Amino acid sequence: MNTPLKQIVAVAIVDDLTSPTRMLAARRNRPEALAGLWEFPGGKVEPGESDTSAVHRELREELGVELSLGAEITGPLAQGWQLNDKAAMRVWFAVITQGEPQPLDGHDQLAWLDLDDSLGEAVEWIPADAPIVRACLNLSRIGHLAGHP
């Protein structure tokens, strides 16, 4: 019997959902195996919590910001993008509606990266996030960030 994957949620914070030019990345400071690598901020969904409630809670805890979610960056699985043999991650585009992002928990640095061909190489991404970075870039080029009304 297959154990369901632990659900992780995250956001690709952009400067604008209509015509984005930059995306925010966060550098991990733990665990040791991931420290110094860059990722999409987010975290685990708690029991009884919806995926979207979890992403809002995680971003308040990790970066101290309130968000407006845009379109989901749909992964190949029902649970999003497989991170490893135990977890999968759903990712949404988002814009900050309140607060100035700070690396409060789990990160030691934030960086706004240009949404261009250098995005994948601008920082050293966690390997599991690399296909999501490519999907973000492709979706930003065709303008599918705002989601459906």
N, C-alpha and C positions, 0 to 999 in steps of 0.2 A: 504494500500500500504506500503510495506517495504522500509524503508530508507536504502540506501546502507551504509555499514560500512565504517568509516573513514579508509583510508589506511595508515598503519604504516610500516616502513621498518627498518630492523636491520641486524647486522652481528654477526656471531660467529667467532671472530678473533682467528685463530690458529697459532701455530709457524711454521707449514709446511702443505701444502695441500696434500703432498704425504704420509708422515708418521707422523701425528701430535702426540704430547705428551702433549701439554698444550693449554689452551683456556683462553682468556682474558675476565674478567667480570668487570662490572662497577657498583659502588654503587651510587644510587640516592641520591641527596640532596634536591629534591623537586619533587612534592608537598609533604606536610606534611604526607599525608597518605602513601606515598611510600618511604619517606626519610629513609635511612639506609638499604633498601632492594637492592638486586643485580639484574642486568639485562644484556641483550644484548644491546650494544649501538646502537642508531638509532633515528628515529623520524618520523614526519609526511611528507607525500608527498604533496607538494604544487600544486595548480591548474596549469595544463599545463606541469607539470614535470613528467618524467618517473620514475618508481619505482627505477631503477638502478641509474639514475641521483640523485635522492633524497638521496639514501643511501650514495653515494660518498660525496654529500654536507654536510649531517648530520655528517659524521665522520670527515670531515675537521673542522666543527664547534665545535663538542663535544670533539674530542680527538687530533685534529691537525695532522691527518695522511692521507696519500693516500693509497688506497687499490687496490688489485687485487681480484676480486670476483671469488669464486669457485662455487660449486654446491649449488642449493637452497635446503634448508631443508624444503621439501614440507609438508605443513599442510593439514588438512582435508577439508579445504574450498578452493574455487578458489582464495580467497584473503589471503590464508595462515592459520594462527592460530588465532582463535577468542580470543581477550583479555578481552572483556566485551561486553555489549549490543550495544556499539557504534563503536567499532574499531576492526580491524583484522590486523595481522602483517605477512609480508613476511620476511623470514630470509635466508641469504646466509652464507656459509662458506667464509672466506676471510683471506688473509695474508697482512701484512703491507708492502708496497713497498717503502714508504718514510715517514720519521718523526719518532719521539719517542712519544708514546701515553702519553698524559697528560690529567687529568680531567679538561678540560677548561670550559665546560658548561653543567649543569644538573647533574654533578657527583662530589663527593668529594674524591673518592678513586678508584684505579684500582688494580686488582690482577690477576696474571697468575695462573690458577688452573690446576692441573693434570687432564688429560683426562682418568680417571679411575672410579671405582665404587663409589668413594667418591665425585664425581663431584656434584651430587645433594644435598649433605649435607655439602659441603666445606664452603659455605656461605648461607645466608638466601635469596633465590631467590624470586622475585615477584611471587606470586602463579600462575599467568597466564603463566609465562615462564617455569614452572616446566616440562610440557610435551615436550617443545622444548629442554630443557636440556637433557632429556632422549633420544630424537631423535638424538641429536648431538652425544651423547655417542655411541648409536647403529650404526650410520653411520660412525663414526670414527673407530669403530672396524672392519667394513667391507671395509673401504677404499674408500668410495664414496664421496670424498670431492672436487675433482678437477673440477667436472663438465664435460660437454661433449665438445669435440673439435669443 
